[in-house]
Amino acid sequence: MTRITLQLAVMFGFLGLSATHAADAPAPRPATVPRAIVLPDNCNTPDAMAVLPDGTLILSVPNFTDPTSPGVLMKIAPDDRVSLFCKLPPHPQTGGVFPMGVRQAPSGDLYVADCQILDTTPDNSRLLCVRVTDGRSGQVEVVADGLNVANGVAIRDGYVYVTDSETGKTADGAVASSVYRFRLSDRGVQVQKGGGDPHLVATLKTVSKEIPVGADGIDFDEHGNLYVANCGDAVIEKLVLNQAGRVVQQTALTASGQMKSADGIFYDRSTQQIFVADVLANAIRAVTLDGRVKTVAQSGDNDGSAGQLDGPSEAVVRGQELIAANFDRVFPGSVNTQSEKPYTLAVLNKAGQP
């Protein structure tokens, strides 16, 4: 997508957890839902979360609303305490870093999409690896560079998958987007443009003119099927992969018109549902593996201070709670009309609204 439409898309976050789901862990403590987890003022655009085995969340904060605050990773303890997990090295060309999709590998390391969407030069986004030892962050390494709109991240069987939400145009003028796959051990990969990169897994097409954002959230089910949110067209696509990681079948899991958008996604093994952040509708949807869609939670326009949804970019499961990152940006057709304090996560009942 051009940088004009990219400015519109700053940015739909992404992703569901893949490698280390903690969906079945007991809730860390009894608490009232809904409730808000209030973030510091330097966390103005929360986006995505990795759920660790003990119920800790690692939250990516790209800070698109006010980029004077550098993007960071935050830690949300099981008792909802908020603290800094780590700062990230800025891009050597742009001087900024904008973490979005984040997942934990079996080693404990974190893989993070650095979405350089505010830069006028295309193809500057990166996939990073934050080394983690004894729960503490260490060296940050570049897995891959040359992505355009790095967004969602998933991990399975020794590989990390990342969505690039806009990689060009199709022959009929629609938005093209991609899914790439790298080994967890890869470092310094330069992505080749034009569809010939050997790491390219799949290409998506998005026809929406209002929200020209393609592949967004991404996650696997327990059978190895890959699900990708087509954000602008508001559908979930199902990809069946062979042993070599190549797509042998790609279909629309959901019918069009059931959601207004499809941002970050999270597959919950305990219920076999995909939780989808419908950022435009200010809603969280649950999608069954046969494509049925229901609304789990939805809010009107608000500031998120009482645990409401406020432009959610992703929702993950922790015990019986559904925790949504309130991206709180304004897009064409969105229920949300203002980005404002407080900056929050919404904690909801996984089973749905009472």
C-alpha positions as CSV (number, residue, x, y, z in Angstrom):
1,M,0.0,0.0,0.0
2,T,1.2,3.5,-0.6
3,R,2.4,5.6,2.4
4,I,-0.9,7.6,2.1
5,T,-3.0,4.5,2.8
6,L,-0.4,3.3,5.3
7,Q,-0.9,6.5,7.3
8,L,-4.6,5.4,7.4
9,A,-3.5,2.0,8.6
10,V,-1.3,3.1,11.5
11,M,-2.1,0.4,12.3
12,F,-4.2,-2.6,12.8
13,G,-2.4,-4.9,15.2
14,F,-2.1,-8.3,15.1
15,L,-1.8,-11.6,16.0
16,G,-2.9,-14.5,18.2
17,L,-0.5,-16.6,20.3
18,S,0.9,-19.7,18.8
19,A,3.8,-21.4,20.5
20,T,3.0,-21.0,24.1
21,H,-0.7,-20.6,24.8
22,A,-1.6,-20.3,28.4
23,A,-5.3,-20.5,27.7
24,D,-6.0,-23.3,30.1
25,A,-4.0,-21.9,33.0
26,P,-6.2,-21.0,36.0
27,A,-7.1,-17.4,36.5
28,P,-4.3,-15.7,38.6
29,R,-6.8,-14.4,41.2
30,P,-10.5,-13.7,41.6
31,A,-11.3,-10.3,40.1
32,T,-14.2,-8.3,38.9
33,V,-14.9,-8.3,35.2
34,P,-15.1,-6.2,33.2
35,R,-12.2,-4.1,34.5
36,A,-9.5,-1.9,33.0
37,I,-5.7,-2.4,33.4
38,V,-4.4,1.2,33.1
39,L,-1.1,1.7,31.4
40,P,1.5,4.5,32.0
41,D,1.2,7.6,29.9
42,N,4.2,6.5,27.8
43,C,2.1,3.5,26.5
44,N,-0.3,5.4,24.3
45,T,-1.0,2.6,21.7
46,P,-1.0,-0.9,23.1
47,D,-1.2,-3.5,20.4
48,A,-0.5,-7.2,20.9
49,M,0.2,-9.7,23.7
50,A,2.1,-12.9,24.2
51,V,0.7,-15.1,27.0
52,L,3.5,-16.8,29.1
53,P,2.9,-20.1,30.9
54,D,2.5,-18.5,34.3
55,G,-0.2,-16.1,33.0
56,T,2.2,-13.1,32.6
57,L,1.5,-11.1,29.5
58,I,4.2,-9.4,27.3
59,L,2.5,-6.4,25.7
60,S,3.8,-4.7,22.6
61,V,3.4,-0.9,22.6
62,P,4.3,0.8,19.2
63,N,3.1,4.2,20.4
64,F,1.7,5.4,17.0
65,T,-0.6,7.9,18.7
66,D,2.4,9.8,20.1
67,P,5.7,8.5,18.6
68,T,7.7,10.8,20.9
69,S,7.4,7.9,23.4
70,P,9.6,5.1,21.9
71,G,8.0,1.7,21.3
72,V,8.5,-0.8,24.2
73,L,7.6,-4.2,25.5
74,M,5.7,-4.1,28.8
75,K,5.1,-6.8,31.3
76,I,1.6,-7.5,32.8
77,A,1.9,-9.7,35.9
78,P,-0.8,-12.3,36.8
79,D,-2.1,-9.8,39.4
80,D,-2.3,-7.1,36.7
81,R,0.8,-5.1,37.8
82,V,2.3,-3.2,34.9
83,S,6.1,-2.8,34.5
84,L,8.6,-2.3,31.7
85,F,9.9,-5.5,30.2
86,C,12.4,-4.0,27.8
87,K,13.3,-1.3,25.4
88,L,14.1,-2.1,21.8
89,P,16.9,-0.9,19.6
90,P,15.7,1.7,17.0
91,H,15.9,1.1,13.4
92,P,19.3,2.4,12.1
93,Q,17.7,4.3,9.3
94,T,14.5,5.6,10.8
95,G,15.6,6.1,14.4
96,G,12.4,4.5,15.7
97,V,11.0,1.2,16.7
98,F,7.3,0.2,16.6
99,P,6.7,-3.3,18.1
100,M,3.5,-5.0,17.1
101,G,3.0,-8.8,16.8
102,V,4.8,-10.6,19.7
103,R,5.1,-14.3,20.4
104,Q,7.2,-16.5,22.7
105,A,9.2,-19.4,21.3
106,P,9.7,-22.6,23.3
107,S,13.2,-21.3,24.2
108,G,11.6,-18.4,26.0
109,D,12.8,-15.9,23.4
110,L,10.4,-13.4,22.1
111,Y,9.8,-12.7,18.4
112,V,8.5,-9.2,17.6
113,A,7.3,-7.5,14.4
114,D,8.8,-4.0,14.1
115,C,6.4,-2.1,11.9
116,Q,8.1,0.9,10.3
117,I,4.9,2.3,8.9
118,L,5.6,5.9,9.7
119,D,8.7,6.0,7.6
120,T,8.2,7.3,4.0
121,T,10.6,4.7,2.7
122,P,8.9,1.3,2.0
123,D,10.3,-2.1,3.0
124,N,12.0,-0.9,6.3
125,S,10.0,-3.2,8.7
126,R,11.8,-5.9,10.6
127,L,11.3,-9.1,12.5
128,L,13.2,-9.1,15.8
129,C,14.2,-11.7,18.3
130,V,14.6,-10.6,22.0
131,R,16.8,-13.1,23.8
132,V,15.3,-14.0,27.2
133,T,17.2,-15.7,30.0
134,D,15.6,-16.4,33.4
135,G,12.7,-14.2,32.5
136,R,14.9,-11.2,31.7
137,S,15.5,-9.6,28.3
138,G,18.9,-9.7,26.7
139,Q,20.3,-9.1,23.3
140,V,17.9,-8.1,20.5
141,E,18.7,-9.6,17.1
142,V,17.3,-8.9,13.6
143,V,15.8,-12.1,12.1
144,A,14.7,-10.5,8.9
145,D,14.6,-7.0,7.3
146,G,12.9,-5.7,4.2
147,L,9.3,-6.2,5.2
148,N,6.9,-3.4,4.3
149,V,4.2,-3.6,7.0
150,A,5.3,-6.2,9.5
151,N,2.3,-7.1,11.6
152,G,1.3,-10.4,13.1
153,V,3.5,-13.2,14.4
154,A,3.0,-16.9,15.1
155,I,5.4,-19.7,16.0
156,R,5.2,-23.4,15.3
157,D,7.5,-26.4,14.9
158,G,10.8,-24.4,14.8
159,Y,9.5,-21.6,12.5
160,V,8.3,-18.1,13.0
161,Y,5.6,-16.7,10.7
162,V,5.0,-13.0,10.1
163,T,2.4,-11.2,8.1
164,D,3.2,-8.3,5.9
165,S,0.0,-6.3,5.5
166,E,0.8,-4.7,2.2
167,T,3.3,-5.9,-0.4
168,G,1.9,-4.3,-3.5
169,K,-1.1,-4.4,-5.8
170,T,-2.8,-7.2,-7.7
171,A,-3.4,-7.0,-11.4
172,D,-6.9,-5.7,-10.7
173,G,-5.8,-3.0,-8.3
174,A,-6.5,-4.8,-5.0
175,V,-4.1,-4.8,-2.1
176,A,-1.7,-7.8,-2.0
177,S,-0.3,-9.0,1.3
178,S,1.9,-11.9,2.4
179,V,2.8,-14.4,5.0
180,Y,6.5,-15.2,5.4
181,R,8.2,-18.1,7.3
182,F,11.7,-18.1,8.9
183,R,13.5,-20.6,11.0
184,L,13.8,-19.5,14.6
185,S,17.5,-19.6,14.2
186,D,17.6,-17.3,11.1
187,R,19.3,-14.0,11.5
188,G,20.0,-11.2,9.1
189,V,17.7,-12.4,6.3
190,Q,16.9,-9.7,3.6
191,V,13.5,-10.2,2.2
192,Q,13.3,-10.2,-1.6
193,K,10.4,-8.3,-3.1
194,G,8.3,-9.3,-6.1
195,G,7.0,-12.6,-4.9
196,G,10.2,-14.6,-5.4
197,D,11.4,-14.8,-1.8
198,P,11.9,-18.5,-0.7
199,H,10.4,-17.6,2.7
200,L,7.1,-16.6,1.2
201,V,4.3,-18.9,2.3
202,A,1.1,-17.3,1.0
203,T,-0.4,-14.2,-0.6
204,L,-3.7,-12.6,0.3
205,K,-5.9,-10.2,-1.7
206,T,-7.9,-7.4,-0.1
207,V,-10.5,-5.5,-2.1
208,S,-11.7,-3.0,0.5
209,K,-11.0,0.6,-0.5
210,E,-11.9,2.1,2.9
211,I,-9.5,-0.1,4.9
212,P,-6.7,-1.3,2.4
213,V,-5.0,-3.5,5.0
214,G,-4.5,-7.2,4.2
215,A,-2.9,-10.0,6.2
216,D,-3.0,-9.1,9.9
217,G,-3.5,-11.4,12.8
218,I,-2.2,-14.9,12.5
219,D,-2.4,-18.1,14.6
220,F,-2.4,-21.9,14.4
221,D,-4.8,-24.5,15.7
222,E,-3.6,-27.7,17.3
223,H,-3.7,-29.6,13.9
224,G,-1.3,-27.2,12.2
225,N,-3.9,-25.3,10.2
226,L,-2.9,-21.6,9.8
227,Y,-5.5,-18.8,10.2
228,V,-4.9,-15.3,8.9
229,A,-7.1,-12.3,9.4
230,N,-7.8,-10.4,6.2
231,C,-8.3,-7.1,7.9
232,G,-9.9,-4.8,5.4
233,D,-12.2,-7.5,3.9
234,A,-13.1,-8.6,7.4
235,V,-12.8,-12.3,6.9
236,I,-10.6,-15.1,8.4
237,E,-8.7,-17.2,5.8
238,K,-7.7,-20.8,6.5
239,L,-4.4,-22.1,5.1
240,V,-3.6,-25.8,5.1
241,L,0.2,-26.4,4.9
242,N,2.2,-29.4,3.8
243,Q,5.3,-30.7,5.6
244,A,7.5,-28.2,3.7
245,G,5.4,-25.3,4.9
246,R,3.8,-24.7,1.6
247,V,0.1,-23.9,1.1
248,V,-1.9,-26.8,-0.3
249,Q,-5.3,-25.2,0.3
250,Q,-6.4,-21.6,1.0
251,T,-10.1,-20.8,1.7
252,A,-12.2,-18.2,3.5
253,L,-13.3,-19.7,6.8
254,T,-15.8,-16.9,7.5
255,A,-18.3,-15.4,5.1
256,S,-18.1,-11.7,4.3
257,G,-20.4,-9.3,6.1
258,Q,-20.2,-10.9,9.5
259,M,-17.6,-8.5,10.9
260,K,-16.6,-5.0,10.0
261,S,-12.8,-5.7,10.3
262,A,-10.5,-8.5,11.3
263,D,-7.4,-7.4,13.2
264,G,-5.5,-9.5,15.7
265,I,-6.5,-13.1,16.3
266,F,-6.0,-15.7,19.0
267,Y,-6.8,-19.4,18.9
268,D,-8.1,-20.7,22.2
269,R,-7.5,-24.5,22.4
270,S,-9.8,-25.0,25.3
271,T,-12.9,-23.9,23.3
272,Q,-11.6,-24.4,19.8
273,Q,-12.5,-20.8,18.9
274,I,-10.6,-18.0,17.3
275,F,-11.0,-14.7,19.1
276,V,-11.0,-11.8,16.6
277,A,-10.5,-8.1,17.4
278,D,-13.0,-6.3,15.2
279,V,-11.5,-2.9,15.7
280,L,-13.9,-0.9,13.6
281,A,-17.0,-2.3,15.4
282,N,-15.4,-2.0,18.8
283,A,-16.0,-5.7,19.3
284,I,-14.5,-9.1,20.0
285,R,-15.9,-11.9,17.9
286,A,-15.5,-15.6,18.4
287,V,-15.2,-17.8,15.3
288,T,-15.7,-21.5,15.4
289,L,-13.6,-23.8,13.2
290,D,-16.5,-24.3,10.9
291,G,-16.8,-20.6,10.4
292,R,-19.6,-19.5,12.6
293,V,-19.2,-16.0,14.1
294,K,-20.7,-14.7,17.4
295,T,-20.1,-11.5,19.3
296,V,-18.4,-12.0,22.7
297,A,-18.2,-8.4,23.7
298,Q,-19.0,-5.0,22.1
299,S,-18.9,-1.4,23.4
300,G,-20.1,2.0,22.2
301,D,-17.8,4.9,21.9
302,N,-16.0,5.4,25.2
303,D,-12.6,6.0,26.9
304,G,-12.0,2.5,28.2
305,S,-11.7,3.6,31.8
306,A,-14.3,1.1,33.1
307,G,-13.1,-2.0,31.2
308,Q,-14.9,-1.3,28.0
309,L,-13.5,-2.1,24.6
310,D,-11.9,1.0,23.0
311,G,-10.7,0.2,19.5
312,P,-9.4,-3.3,20.3
313,S,-6.5,-4.6,18.2
314,E,-6.2,-8.1,19.8
315,A,-7.7,-10.2,22.5
316,V,-5.9,-13.1,24.3
317,V,-7.1,-15.7,26.8
318,R,-5.8,-15.9,30.4
319,G,-7.7,-18.5,32.3
320,Q,-11.4,-17.6,32.0
321,E,-10.5,-14.0,31.2
322,L,-10.3,-12.4,27.8
323,I,-7.9,-9.5,27.7
324,A,-8.1,-7.0,24.9
325,A,-5.5,-4.4,24.0
326,N,-7.3,-1.1,23.4
327,F,-5.4,0.3,20.4
328,D,-7.7,3.3,20.6
329,R,-7.1,4.7,17.1
330,V,-9.7,6.3,14.8
331,F,-10.3,4.8,11.3
332,P,-12.9,5.3,8.6
333,G,-16.2,3.8,9.8
334,S,-14.9,3.0,13.3
335,V,-17.1,3.3,16.4
336,N,-14.2,4.9,18.2
337,T,-14.1,8.6,17.5
338,Q,-11.2,9.8,19.7
339,S,-7.8,8.6,20.9
340,E,-7.6,9.7,24.6
341,K,-6.4,8.8,28.0
342,P,-6.5,6.5,29.9
343,Y,-4.5,4.0,27.9
344,T,-5.9,0.6,28.8
345,L,-6.3,-3.1,28.4
346,A,-9.9,-4.4,28.8
347,V,-10.4,-7.5,31.0
348,L,-13.6,-9.4,30.0
349,N,-15.3,-12.7,30.7
350,K,-14.2,-15.3,28.1
351,A,-17.6,-16.8,28.0
352,G,-19.1,-13.5,26.8
353,Q,-21.2,-10.7,28.1
354,P,-23.5,-11.4,31.0
